[in-house]
Amino acid sequence: MTQSSEVHLTSRPQGNPVATDFEIVEVNIEDPAEGQVLVKNIYMSVDPYMRGRMRFAKPNELLMGGAVGKVVASNNANFAEGDYVSNGSGWREYFLSDGADLSKVDPSLAPLSAYLGVMGMPGLTAYGGLLVTGEMKDGEAVFVSAASGAVGSVVGQIAKIKGGIAIGSAGSDDKVTQLAEEFGFDHAFNYKTADPLEELRRGAPNGIDIYFENVGGAQLEAALTHIKPYGRIPICGMIAHYNDGDTLTPGPRNLMETIYKFVHLKGFVVSAFEDQREQFVQDMSGWLSSGQMKYHETIHEGIENAPGAFMGLFTGSNNGKMLVRLAED
């Protein structure tokens, strides 16, 4: 028997999530039965998409999300004690699994935490969203919103690796400086203080080929105005709208731009790129090893701080991937 803490949703958030929407619950986990493994999560992820799931969650329901952990006991022939695994059973310290929801990860290729960021779901989202859904061709101009985040920062760097022009927006002057000086973006701006359309005209005078959409609202409107004919807009997320209550954040007023420019807007989720995973791991580990890919993490300590880390996503308190360390390895 193992004692474990986990995070439950006590009520569906109304607008921005608040601390009283969450509760830390103590539970007992049985020893693994035949065919099962006991996993100790070491890092868990908090991600903006989880806010959408909370619209439909039941009160007092266990929250779930990405995590990486270690097999600490096994009655499953496919997993040995000491194996490191990624899983979708975050927001809790320990859990039992039959192995179907686990994927082994190699800590010799990258740190464990990276498998929740640049080597994990956000990295594959950026890779597939830009190269598959966005159909980027070498040398094209790419604008990505929320560019300092775990997905956006990877999108811009892949664009540069492919010989393109990378333009990014972020929510603070420090993050804008980081985009330009550390991640190698050709042009970056603070969307809170700058005019997005004017910034796009400065960064790509001839227009953009791709807008990697993470935000919505005014930035989507600016991208539609400045995108070239036959431009592509892979829609990854729209964080500006996630906490909309009765008052909706305005959407773009210029969707007519898509008609005569033949613009292609296409939504996607990371599960669409499972057939790309092997190539992604090969490419990303190589880019990390060569120094072509850089990343940042914001790490909170202890499961009791998971709700605060999640709420911080919507105020921009993270620099890069937001994580919670649940245990020492």
C-alpha positions in Angstrom: 0.0 0.0 0.0 1.3 3.4 -1.0 0.0 6.8 0.1 -0.4 9.4 -2.6 -1.6 12.9 -3.0 -3.7 14.0 -6.0 -5.5 17.1 -7.2 -9.3 17.2 -7.6 -11.4 19.9 -9.2 -14.0 21.0 -6.6 -15.9 23.2 -9.0 -15.8 24.2 -12.7 -14.0 27.5 -13.0 -16.0 30.5 -14.0 -13.6 32.7 -16.0 -10.1 32.5 -14.7 -9.5 29.5 -12.4 -9.0 30.3 -8.7 -7.5 28.4 -5.8 -10.8 27.3 -4.4 -11.6 25.4 -7.6 -9.0 22.8 -6.5 -8.4 20.5 -3.6 -5.5 18.2 -2.6 -6.7 14.7 -1.7 -4.9 11.9 0.1 -5.5 8.4 -1.3 -4.1 4.9 -0.8 -2.8 3.0 -3.8 -2.8 -0.8 -3.8 0.3 -2.9 -4.7 0.3 -3.8 -8.4 -1.8 -6.8 -9.4 -0.8 -9.2 -12.1 -0.1 -7.2 -15.3 0.1 -3.9 -13.5 2.9 -1.5 -12.6 3.1 1.2 -9.9 4.5 4.5 -11.3 5.9 7.3 -9.2 5.4 10.6 -11.1 8.5 12.8 -11.0 7.3 15.7 -13.1 3.8 16.7 -14.1 2.8 19.3 -16.7 0.2 22.0 -16.6 -1.0 23.2 -20.0 -3.6 25.7 -21.3 -5.7 23.0 -23.1 -6.6 21.6 -19.6 -8.8 24.7 -19.1 -11.1 23.5 -21.9 -11.4 20.1 -20.2 -12.5 21.7 -17.0 -15.7 23.0 -18.7 -17.0 19.5 -18.7 -15.4 18.0 -15.6 -17.5 16.7 -12.7 -17.1 18.2 -9.3 -14.5 16.4 -7.1 -13.1 14.7 -10.2 -9.4 13.8 -10.4 -7.6 16.0 -12.9 -5.4 14.3 -15.5 -2.5 15.5 -17.6 0.9 14.8 -18.9 3.6 13.5 -16.6 6.9 11.5 -16.6 7.6 9.0 -13.9 9.5 5.9 -12.8 8.2 2.4 -12.5 8.8 1.5 -8.8 7.1 -1.9 -8.8 6.1 -4.1 -11.7 4.0 -7.2 -12.3 4.1 -6.5 -16.1 6.6 -8.3 -18.3 6.8 -5.2 -20.6 8.1 -2.9 -17.9 10.9 -3.3 -15.3 11.4 -1.6 -12.1 13.5 1.5 -12.8 12.0 2.2 -16.3 11.1 5.8 -17.0 7.8 6.4 -18.7 5.6 9.2 -20.0 1.9 9.1 -19.2 -1.3 11.0 -19.1 -1.9 10.4 -15.4 -0.5 13.6 -14.0 -1.9 15.7 -11.1 -1.1 12.8 -8.8 2.1 11.4 -7.2 1.5 7.6 -7.7 -0.8 5.5 -9.9 -1.4 2.0 -11.1 -1.3 1.1 -14.8 -1.7 -1.9 -17.0 1.0 -0.4 -19.3 -1.3 0.6 -22.2 -1.1 4.2 -21.3 2.7 4.3 -20.8 5.6 5.1 -23.2 9.2 4.5 -22.2 11.5 7.5 -22.4 15.3 7.6 -22.7 16.9 9.9 -20.2 20.2 9.6 -22.0 18.7 11.7 -25.0 17.4 14.5 -22.9 16.5 15.4 -19.2 13.3 13.8 -17.9 11.6 17.1 -17.7 12.2 17.7 -21.4 9.8 14.9 -22.2 7.0 17.1 -21.1 8.3 20.0 -23.2 10.6 20.1 -26.1 10.8 16.3 -26.4 7.2 15.7 -25.5 3.7 16.9 -26.4 4.6 20.6 -26.8 7.5 19.8 -29.0 5.6 17.3 -31.2 2.7 19.9 -31.4 5.1 22.5 -32.7 6.8 20.1 -35.1 3.7 18.6 -36.6 1.7 21.8 -36.5 4.3 23.7 -38.5 5.7 21.1 -40.8 2.6 18.9 -41.4 -0.5 21.0 -40.8 1.3 24.3 -41.8 3.2 22.6 -44.7 6.1 24.9 -44.2 8.5 25.1 -47.0 12.2 26.1 -46.5 12.7 29.8 -46.4 9.1 30.9 -45.6 8.1 33.6 -43.2 6.4 32.4 -40.1 4.5 34.4 -37.4 3.8 32.6 -34.1 1.8 34.1 -31.2 2.6 33.2 -27.6 6.1 32.7 -29.0 7.9 32.4 -25.7 5.8 29.5 -24.5 6.6 25.8 -24.7 5.1 25.4 -28.2 5.7 28.8 -29.7 9.4 28.9 -28.9 9.9 25.6 -30.6 7.9 26.7 -33.7 10.1 29.7 -34.2 13.3 27.8 -33.8 12.2 25.1 -36.3 11.3 27.8 -38.7 14.9 29.2 -38.4 16.4 25.7 -38.8 14.4 25.4 -42.0 15.9 28.6 -43.3 12.8 30.7 -42.7 12.0 34.1 -41.1 10.6 33.8 -37.6 8.4 36.5 -36.1 7.0 36.1 -32.6 4.8 37.9 -30.0 5.1 37.7 -26.3 3.6 39.4 -23.2 6.6 41.2 -21.7 9.7 43.1 -22.9 12.0 40.6 -21.2 10.4 37.7 -23.2 10.6 39.7 -26.4 14.4 40.2 -25.8 14.7 36.5 -25.1 13.0 35.6 -28.4 15.4 37.8 -30.4 18.7 37.2 -28.5 18.4 33.6 -27.3 15.9 31.8 -29.6 17.0 33.6 -32.8 13.7 35.2 -33.9 14.2 37.7 -36.7 11.6 40.0 -35.2 9.6 40.0 -31.9 7.2 42.3 -30.2 5.2 42.8 -27.0 1.5 42.3 -28.0 0.4 44.3 -24.9 2.1 47.5 -26.0 2.6 47.2 -29.8 0.3 47.2 -32.8 0.4 43.6 -34.1 -0.2 44.6 -37.8 2.5 47.3 -37.8 4.9 44.8 -36.2 4.2 42.2 -38.9 4.8 44.8 -41.6 8.2 45.6 -40.0 9.2 42.0 -39.5 8.0 40.7 -42.9 7.5 43.5 -45.4 6.5 41.1 -48.1 3.9 39.3 -46.0 3.8 36.1 -43.9 3.4 32.6 -45.4 2.2 31.0 -42.1 0.6 32.1 -38.9 0.9 29.6 -36.2 -2.1 30.4 -34.1 -2.0 30.1 -30.3 -3.9 33.2 -29.2 -6.8 34.4 -31.4 -8.3 37.9 -31.1 -6.4 40.9 -32.4 -3.3 38.9 -33.4 -5.3 36.6 -35.7 -6.9 39.6 -37.3 -3.5 41.2 -38.0 -2.2 37.9 -39.4 -5.2 37.6 -41.8 -4.5 41.1 -43.1 -0.8 40.5 -43.7 -0.8 36.9 -44.8 0.2 36.2 -48.4 -2.0 34.5 -51.0 -2.2 30.8 -50.3 -1.0 31.3 -46.8 -1.7 28.7 -44.1 -2.9 29.2 -40.5 -2.5 26.0 -38.4 -4.7 26.6 -35.4 -3.1 25.1 -32.3 -5.0 27.1 -29.6 -6.7 30.4 -28.7 -5.7 31.1 -25.2 -7.3 34.6 -25.4 -10.7 32.9 -25.4 -10.2 30.0 -22.9 -11.5 31.9 -19.9 -14.4 33.7 -21.6 -17.5 33.9 -19.5 -20.6 35.7 -20.5 -18.6 38.4 -22.2 -16.8 36.9 -25.2 -13.4 38.1 -26.4 -13.9 39.6 -29.8 -12.9 37.4 -32.7 -11.4 38.6 -36.1 -13.6 41.0 -38.1 -11.8 40.3 -41.4 -12.3 36.6 -42.2 -13.2 37.8 -45.7 -9.4 38.0 -46.2 -9.4 34.2 -46.6 -11.5 34.3 -49.7 -9.5 36.0 -52.3 -6.2 35.1 -50.8 -7.2 31.4 -50.8 -6.0 31.2 -47.2 -6.1 27.7 -45.5 -7.1 27.6 -41.8 -6.9 24.2 -40.2 -7.2 23.1 -36.6 -5.2 20.2 -35.2 -4.4 18.3 -32.1 -1.1 16.6 -31.3 -2.6 13.0 -31.6 -2.7 13.6 -35.4 1.1 13.3 -35.5 1.7 10.0 -33.9 3.1 8.6 -37.1 5.7 11.4 -37.0 6.9 10.6 -33.5 9.9 8.5 -34.4 11.2 11.1 -36.9 10.4 13.9 -34.4 12.4 12.3 -31.6 15.3 11.8 -34.0 15.2 15.3 -35.3 14.6 17.0 -31.9 17.3 15.1 -30.0 19.7 16.0 -32.8 18.8 19.7 -32.7 19.2 19.7 -28.9 22.6 17.9 -29.1 23.8 20.4 -31.7 22.6 23.4 -29.8 20.2 24.5 -32.5 17.2 24.1 -30.2 17.0 25.8 -26.8 14.3 25.8 -24.2 13.3 27.1 -20.8 11.3 25.6 -18.0 9.5 27.1 -15.0 9.4 24.5 -12.3 7.2 24.6 -9.1 7.9 22.2 -6.3 5.3 19.9 -4.8 1.9 18.8 -5.9 0.3 21.3 -3.5 1.6 24.0 -5.9 0.1 22.5 -9.1 -3.1 24.6 -9.0 -1.0 27.8 -8.7 1.2 26.7 -11.5 -1.8 26.1 -13.7 -3.4 29.5 -12.8 0.0 31.1 -13.7 -0.4 30.1 -17.3 -3.1 32.7 -17.8 -1.1 35.5 -16.3 2.1 34.8 -18.1 4.1 33.9 -15.0 5.9 31.1 -16.8 9.1 31.3 -18.9 8.9 28.4 -21.3 7.3 25.1 -20.2 5.4 25.2 -16.9 6.1 22.1 -14.8 5.6 20.8 -11.2 8.2 18.5 -9.7 6.5 15.9 -7.6 9.5 13.9 -6.5 13.2 13.7 -6.6 14.6 11.0 -9.0 
